[in-house]
Amino acid sequence: MAAKRPTIYDVAKAADVSKSLVSLVLQDSPKVGEESRRAVRAAIAELGYRPSRAAANLAAGRTRSVGVLIDDYTNLWFVDMVRGLHATLGRGGYRLSVVDVATDDQAEDPVESFLAMRVDGMVVGMDPPHALAGDGLPPIVVVGTRDLPEAPVPAFDSVANDDAEGGRLVARHLVGLGHRRLGHLSVGSGAARVRRSAFEAEATALGAHVHSTGWDGAASDEAGYEGAKRLLADHREITGLFAANDVLAVGALAAARDLGLVVPGDLSVVGYDDTSLAAARLVSLTTVDDLSFEVGERAGALLLDRMRGSATEPSSVVLPPALTVRGTTAPPR
């Protein structure tokens, strides 16, 4: 049978002091005399006592935990964003708890779950739910381009890439290669709507014609495949296709293959997010780097400032995207 782990009460008994005094020593309080401090530390060393970090944090009024709320774990953008969060918050001693509202089957509202956990802060990677409009909430940072609630709801800190500029980058790239008949695959999220609007406006201003198709739902490989197959079958003149994210773009690549189109000879395809999927050698997708890792890093830094009480007015950080050109785009034949 494993030996019982010593408790704070065992330390107090061995040092012949109260539990409260042991707690003060663990907090390095100046209120403790040197003789009592030495006695407690000697008892800790003799017993091999390890204080509970969770208990110490609770005693200090914090849990060293951050809740992360997202709405689609299949969206690879979240992978790099959460890595960025962890890079910043992990160094600060915080642990992340991630909930995907699209797959979470718990009866309790995820926001209420985080509040019950007494998280010190929250990162929201979706349109903020109504539960975030109440009082008694921890500091909150919103990541990505979202539909934020209007006043009198408290403003949130936010970090995103410039989705409008990203859409314009794609239009300039395709038109610059010589494409004049373009297609676009989109979904109903706030970021996708911004990308679509900017892409269509820039392409039109540059003399191209755009056929767009969109739907409300997940930006999945299957959605990209079916959407691209319909779009390319209905508009055979399309030579350049922009998908709202990399997963949709990979579905579009499969649709082009099944329609007998060669990429990039017959059809150039561009995605968005510059995920690991886009960088895979087999895919080699031209895409927009929206700095998802950096978005997570900056969001973590803002949240740390807010949790430490050093932040004042809400901050809105917008990072500039960049086009990553790979093997799926070329001049039209």
N, C-alpha and C positions, 0 to 999 in steps of 0.2 A: 504494500500500500504506500502511495506517495506521501511524503511528509507534508503536513499542513503548512501552508504559507503563513508566515508571521503577519500579524495585523498591526495597525497603529496602536491598538490597545496593548498588545504584547510589548511594543516599544515603550509605551508609557509606564507599564509595570516594571520593566527591566531598568528604566532610568529613574524610577520612583518620582514621576511627575504626572501631570494630568494630560489627557488626550489633547486638550486645547493647546497646551504648551508645545506638544510635539508638532501640532499643525503649524504653530507660529514658527518653529524652527524650520520646517519644510518650506515655509514661505519666505525664509530668510528675514524674518521680522526683526527690526532693531529693538523691539520691546523685550527681548529675551536676554537675560544675563549670560555672561560668558561661561560660568560654571554649569548652568543648566544646559546651555547649548552643547558643551563638550560631553555631558552625560547622555544627552539624547543621541548625538552623533555616534558615540561609542556603542550604544545599544543597537542602533541601526546597523552598524558594521558587524557587530557580534551575531545578530539574528539574521543578517542577510535580507533585511526588509527592503522591499521595493514599493515606493508609494504609487498609488493609482493615479495616473495622469488624468483619467476621466473624472475622478472624484475631485482632484485638485482644480480642474477647470470649472466644474460645477460650483465648487465653493467660491471660485473667483467670478462667478456669474457668466461663464462662457463654456462652450462645448468644443471649440476648435474644429467645427464642422461647417461645411457649406453645402447647401442644397442646389442642385443643377436641374433645371426643368427644361426638357426638350420635347419635340413633337414628332420625331421621325428618326429612329436609330439607324434605319437603312440609308439615310442620307450621310454619305461619308464626310461631308463638311464638318459634322459634329465630332468626328474622331480627332481631327487635328485641332479643332477649337478646344476640346476638353484636354488634350495634351498640353496646349498652351496655358490653360487655366491651372493645370497641375504643376507646371513648371514654376509658376509664380506663387500660387497658394501653398504648394507643398513645401517650398523653401520657408514659408511663413509658419509652418507647423499645422496647416489645416488639412483636413481630409474631405474628399468630395463624395457626396451621395447623389447619384444620377437617377432620375425618373423620366421615362419616356411615356407621355400621356397617351400615345397611340397604342401602346401595348400593355400599359399598366391595368391590371384587372382588380385592383383593390377597391373596396367599397368606399374607403375614405378619400376625400379630395387630396391630391398630392400636396397642395399648398398647406392644407391642414396637417398633413403628415410631417412636413418639414417643420412647421411651427411646434408640433408636439415633440419633435426631436430637439427643439430649442437650438436650431442652427443659428450661427452667428451672422450669416449672410446668405443671399440667394443670387444665382445667375440664371437668367431666363432666356432660353433660346427658342422662343415662340412668341406669338402675339400675347401680351400679358393677360392672364385670365382675370375675371372680375374680382376674384378673391384677393388680388393684390391691391385693391383700391381701399382696403380698410385700414384701421389703426393698429398699432402694436406690431408692425412688421419690422423685420430686420433690414439692414441695408440691402439694396437690390441693384444689380446691373443687368441691362438687357443687351444681348449680343445678336448681331445680324440686323438687317433692315426689317423692321416690324411695324405693324399698325399699333401705335401707342395710343392709349386712352387720352382723351382731351381733359382739360381742366373741368372741375376742380380736383381731379385725381392728382396726387403728388407726382412730380416729375421724377424720372429715373435717370441714373447714369446710363449711357449707352455707348457701344463700340460696334462699328460695322465697316465694311469696305464700301467704296463708292460704286454702287451697282449701276448707276446711270452711266458713269464713265466706262465701266466694264462693257456695257452693251454697245457703247459708241466705239470702243476699241475693236470689237468684233466686226462691226459694220465697216469700219475703215480698212480692216485687214482683208475682208472678203472682196469688197469693191476694189481695193488697191490691187488685188490679184487679177481683176478683170471680170468678176462675177457681177451680173446684173439681174439675174432671176434668183431670188433668195427665198428660203423657207425658215420658219421658226417654230420650235416646240416649246410650249410654256405650261406652267401650272398656276394655281390661284394664289400662291403665297405673295406676301408683300415684296420680297426681294425679286421674285420672278416677274411680277408686274412692272417693277421699275426697269429691269433689264429689257423686257420686251418693248416698253414704250420708247426707251432711249435708242434701242437697236433699230426699230422701225423708223423713227424720226431721222436718225443719222443716215440710214441707208437710202431713204427717200430723198433727203437733201443732196446726196451724192449721185442721184440719178438711177438708183436701183429700184426694183419692185419687189415687195415682200408679201408672201403668203404665210399667215400665221395660224396656228391651231393651238388651243389650250383647253384645259379641263381642271376641275376642282378635284384634288386627290393627291396621292403620293407621287413623287417624281421617281418612279421605279423604272427598272430596265424594261419590264413588260409594257409600261405606258409609253416609253420612248419607242419601242419596237412597233406597237400598234399605231401610234400617232404618226410616226415617220412613214410607215407603209401606206397609210391612207393619203397623207399629204403628197408623197412622191408619186403615187398612182394617179391622183387627181391633177397634179401639176408636173408633168414630165419635163417641163422646161427648166425646173429648178436645178441649179448647179452648185449652190452653196447653202448649207444648212447649219443654223445655230440652235443648239439646245440649251435650255435654261440651266442645266447642270450636267456634270460628267456622266452620271448614271443614265440619264435620258439619252445622252449622246451615244453611249455604248449600245443602247437599244436601237438607236437610229443606224449605227454601223451594221448591226445584224439585219435590219430591214433592207438596207441598201444591198447587202450581199444576196439576200433572198430574191430581190428584184433584178438581180443580174447587173447591178451597178458597181463599177470599180471605184474605190476610194484611194487616192484623191482624183484619179483621172476623170471619172464621170461626175463625181460628187465630192465636194469638200465639206468636212464636218468639223464644227467647233463646239466645245463644251464650256463649262464654267465651274470653278472651284480648284482646279489643279490638284486633284486628289491623287493618292497612290495608284488608283485604277487608271487614271489618265497617263501616268508616267510609266506604267508597265510596258515593256518592250513590245509585247504582242499587240498592244492597243496604240501606243505612241500618239495620243490624242492632242491636237492643238486645243488650247483651253485658256481661260483667264485665271490667273493666280490672284485670288481674293485675300491672300494673307491670313487664312483661317487660324493658323498657329499664333500669329501675331495678334489677331483679334482676341484670342483667349488670354494671351499674356497681358495685353493692355486692360482687358476686363478684370483680370485677377488683381492687377495693380490698383485699379480704381476701387475695387471692393476692399482691398486691404486698407487703403486710405480712409474709406468710409467707415470700416469697422473700428479703426483706430481713432476715429473722431477728428482726423486731420483734414477731411474734405469739407468744403462749404457748399457752393452752388453746384447743381447737377452738371455733369460734363457730358458732351456729345462728341465722341472721337470718330472721325471718318478717315480710313486708310486708303491710299491710292492703289488701285489694282494694276496688274501688268499682264500683257499678253505673252503666253508661252507657246511658241510655234514649234510643232513637231511634225509628224508624218501624215496627218489627215487633211492638210490643206495644200493646194497648188493652183496655178492658173487653170481655167477651164480649157478643155480641148477645143 
